C-alpha cells in the first residue's frame, strides 16, 4: 500500500505504526527495528509478535518522495501448508529483496514498481 507522508518522516511513520499496533493489541511486542534499503530507497523494517498460536509479523516502509510504500506480512505456524514450513515468510523476504521502482515521474516519484 502507498501512504501520503503528511509531513511525517519515515521514522515518525514507523513510530506511529508501532504505537497503533501496540495500542490495538496488548499482547503485541516489537521484536526488532532495522534501518535498511529496499530497491535503493531508505526503508525501515519492524518485526513483531502478537496474539497466540505463534503469530508473528513483519512490516517494511519504503521512502519514495511524498509517499511511503508499506509492505506487511502476518503469519504463524497455522499458515504453513503441510510439509512446506516458512513458505509465506520466504515469499515476503524474496519480494522485499527484489523490489524496485522502475519508472520515475517528472516529480521524482515512481509510477510503477515490480519484484521478481
N, C-alpha and C positions, 0 to 999 in steps of 0.2 A: 504494500500500500504506500502511497505517497502522502506526505503531510506538509502543508504550508507551515513554515517555521514560526510564523507570528512573532518575529523579533527574538526568538529564543535561539541560543546556541545549541549545538549538538549535545554538549554536556548538560545544559539545563533541561533539554527534552528528555534525556535519559534519567535524570534525577526525578523529574515529574512522573515519568513512566513507572519507575520503581516504587515511588510513593503511592501511585494509584493501585498498582498490583498489591502492595503490602496492605493498604487500607481495605481493599476489596476482599482479601483472604488472610485472616490472622495466621494461618499456617504457612504463608508464603515466605520464603527465605532466599535472599540474594546469596548466591554461591561465589560468583566471580564477576568482575567488570574489567574488560580488556580494551584498551585503545588499539585500534588496528587500521587496516586499509582494505577496502573492497573495490576491486576494479580501478585501483589507483586513486580512490577518494577516501578522505578521512571517515572513519567509522568507529563505533563503539559496540561491543558485543557484551550482553549480560547473560549469565546462566543462572537458573533458579530452580528451586524445589517448591512443590506445593501439594496440598491435598494428600490423599492416601495412595495406596497401590503403586508406590514407586514413581509417582508423577514427577516429571521434570520438564523444563523448557529452556529455550534459548531465543533471544531476540537480538537482532543486529539492525542498527540505524546507520544509514549511509548519508553523508552530507553531499548535496549536489545543488549548489546555487541557493535559490529561495526555498528549496524543498528538501525534506528528509525522506528517504526511501526506507521503509521499515519491513523487515522480514521476521517472522516469528514461527516457532515450532513448539508445540507441546506434545509430549509423548509419555510413555511408561511401558512397563512390561506387558500390559494388556493390549498394546498397539502392535506388537510384533507378530507377523504371520508365523505359524508353526515352522520350526526349522530355519528361520531367517531372522535371528535377533539383530537389532540395530539397523534395520533397513531404512526406516524413516530418518533417524539422525544422520546416517551416511548420505542419504539423498540431499538433505538440507545442507550438510557441510560441502558437498560437491557443488551445489548451486551457489553458495556463498563464495567458494574458492574460484569459480569460473565466471562470475557475474561481471559484465562490462556495460558501460554506457556506450552506445555505438554511433549516435548521431547527435551533434550539438546544434541547438537552435541559435539564432542571432543573439539571444540574451545569455548565451553560455550555459544553458540548461539542456540536459539530454531530452531528446524527443522519443528515443527508443532505447530499449535495454534488452540484453539477452544473456543466457548462460548456456553452456554446453551440456 
